[in-house]
Amino acid sequence: DDDDDDDEATRAYEDHWDDVYRTDPAQLAREWHVESDTVLSACDGYARAASRDGAVVDVGCGSSAAGVDALRAYGFRALVLADVSPTIVAKLGKDFAEDARVRCETCDARAMSGIVRDGEASMVIDKGTLDALNGEDDKRRLLGECARMIAEDGFVVSVSFPAVARFRFLERETEALGLILRFKVIADGDPARGHRAVFVSVMYKKASAVMAAVPFERDALTEMLVKRMTASGSLYEDEDQDDVVAPTLDFSKEEEL
């Protein structure tokens, strides 16, 4: 039964992340991938163009400051901090108890229709949540929820590990969802020379003239790496193997990427 499978998967994600927060309290203040100002800088034009009347929704927010920083920087109406872990949501609820604009919700990011209405969000943030889901079906469902939640003139910003599989997934699935993909590699230099990188992707609806009007041009590093990934299937010129980031619930090897 699909519902039973969903319930089991939700419990598995919940148990995993609750265990992470209980056994390693440092995770209660961890910022995944990059600092929030790097994320906001990458999507600044889109955030400024989006309606102030919509909400910011941070899916699988964990302890990230990205949602709160976006709320404060751009003056959106409200912020929804959503996570599958009751432990982190309880902490967030205490942290933002005095801010009526902030709503903290325990939920499965793959199914948020009871939490956020269709088109309610001006900005949806995925900061590592796609990375934390098992299998393409779960990732596809999350991306579908992000697309459902954004307003016609809203956008999604996704931050992820630098995996060719992620780039291909987003290219394929944004097309299927009727979204435009604006992709950028954030790095100090070529990953083939040992520079740490993350992928930042902005997505918006094809029908949005407002989002389409935001200037976008790939920088030289991103352009080079997109050509490399397309031609060789690798982020690294001298590697033949696919650099898929495996296993999604085990983050113990994150710093090796």
N, C-alpha and C positions, 0 to 999 in steps of 0.2 A: 504494500500500500504506500503510495507516494507521500501521504500525510505522515505516516509513521516514520518513513525514511527521513522526512524533513525534520520531524521532532527529534529524532536520534542525532541527526547532524547538528542541529542547534545545540543540543545538550553537550555534544562533543566539543564544539567551539567554546561554549560557555565554561565547561569544566577545564579546558586547556588554559584559557586566559585567566580565569579565577585562580588557577594554580600558579600561573606565572606571577600574578600580583601578590599572592599570599607568600610565596616562597622567596621572592626577590623584591622587597619593598622599593628598591631603586627604580623599578619599572613604573612605579606610580608617578614618576616625574620625568620619564624618558621622552625625548623628541625623536621620532623615527626618521631615518633617511637624511633630512636636512632641516635646518631651523626654519621657522614659519616665515621669516622675512624673505627668505630665498623663494619660497613658494609664492608669496604674494607679489614679489617683484616679477616673477615669470608670467603672472596672469593679471597684472595691474590694469592694463587697458580694458580688459573684459570686465573686471570688477567695477571699474569706474563707469562703464557703459550700462551695466545692469541696473534694473530698477531698485531703488532704495526700499520700495514697499514689500519686497519679497524677503524670505528668510535665507539665512545661511544654514546649510545642513552638513554636519561633519559625520560621515558614515564610518563606523568602526573607529571612533575618535581616539580611544585610549586616553593617554595623558597629553596629547598634542595641544599646543597653544594656537594652532592655525585658525581654527574656527573663531575663537575669542578675538584673536588679533584682527581677523577679517571684519568681524562685527564692529570693532572699535575704529578700525582704519577707514571703513567705507560707509558706516552709518546705516547698515541694513536694519530692517524692522525687528528681526528676532534671530535667535540662534537655537538650533536643535543639535544637541550633543548626543549622539546615539552610539551605543556599544552593547555587545552581547554579554559583557561581564558585569554582573550586579555589583561586584567589588569596586570597580573603577567608577561606575555610575553613581554609587553612593558617595564616593569621595567628591566627584564633580558636583553633586547636589549640595554638599556642604560648602564647597568652595564658592559656588555662585548663588547661594540661597538668597542673597540680598539684591540680585539683579533680575528684575522681572522679565527682562528680554530673553533670558536664557532658560531653556527647557532641557532637562536631562532625561533620557529615555533608555531603558533596557530593552533591546530588541535585536532581532536577526536582520542584518543589513540586506539580506537577500529578499526580505518581505517586509516592507515598511508602510504599506498602504494604510494601516491603522494609525500610523504615527504622523505621516506627512502626506497631504493631499496632492493630487495630480497638479503640476504646475505651480506649486506653492513656493518653490525655492528660486531665488535669483542666483544662488551659488551653491553648488554641492562640492564638498571636499572629500576626496579619497586619498588618504595619506598612508599608503602601505596596506590597505585593506584587501585590495585585489591580490597582493602578494600572500596574504594570510589565509586565503581560501583554497580549499582542495579541489582541483580539477576544473576543467573549462566550463562545465555546466554551472557550478557555483559562481564562477567569475562572470559568466554571461548573465546570470540572474541579477547579480549586483549591478552590473553596468546597465541592465534594463531598468532597474529601480532608479538609478541615478537619472537616466533619460526621462523616466516618467515624472520625476519630482521637479525637474527644471521648468521654469516658465518659458514661453516662446523666446523671450529675450534674456534667458538665463544661461548659465554654463556650468560645466563640470570641470574641475581640475583634479587630475590624478597624478600622484607621485609614486614611482615604483622602482624596484631593482632594475639594473640595466641588462635585461634579458631580451634577446632577439625574439623569443617566443612571445613576450609581452607586446613588443612593437607590432608583430604580425597579428596578434589577437586583436589589438585595438584598431588596426587598419581594417580588418575583416568585420569586426562587430559594429564599429561606428557606421560603416556603410549599411549594414543590415538594419540598424536602428534609425537611419535617416539623420545621422549626425555628421558634422564636419570635424575633422581631427586636425589640431594644430600641435605639432610635436616638437619637443626641444630636449636636448641633452644638456644637463648641468654638470660641468666638470671643469677643472683647471687646465686640462690638456687631454691628449689622446689616451684613452683607456689602455691601448696597446703598449703604452709606455709606463703603465703603472698608476695612472691617475684615477682616483675614485670618481665614479659617475652615478648619477641617477637620471631617470627619465621623468620629464614633466609633460603631461598631455592636457591640453585644453580642448573640450568638446562642446559643441553647441548645435542647435537644430538648424537644418538646412534652410528652413523658412525664415530665419532671423536676419533681417536686414541690419538690425542694430549691431549684432555680434559680427556680422560679415564686414561691417564698416571699420572695425577695429584694425589698425595697421598690424600686419604680421609679416615678418621675414625671417627665415631660418638663418642663424649665424653660421659662420664658416665651419665650425667644428661639427655642429649638428648635420649640416649638409654633407660633409665628408663621411660621417658615421652612417647616415641613412643610405648613402650610395654603397658603402662597404657592406652593410647588413643585407641590402638587396642583392648585391653581386655575389657575396661569399657565404651568406647565412651565418656570419659571425661578427661580433663586435671587434674582433682582434684579427688583423690581417694574417698572422702567422699561425692561426689555429684552425683546424679543420672541424673539430667537434662543435656541435651545437651548444651554445652557452645558455641553455635553459636553466633557470634557477629552480632546483628541485626542492621539494617537500616543504610543504607550505605551512605545516604546523611546527616545524623544527627550525627555530631561528638561531640555533647555537652557532652556526657557521656564517652568520651575516657579515661579519667583518672581513671574511675572506673574499667577498665578492668584488 
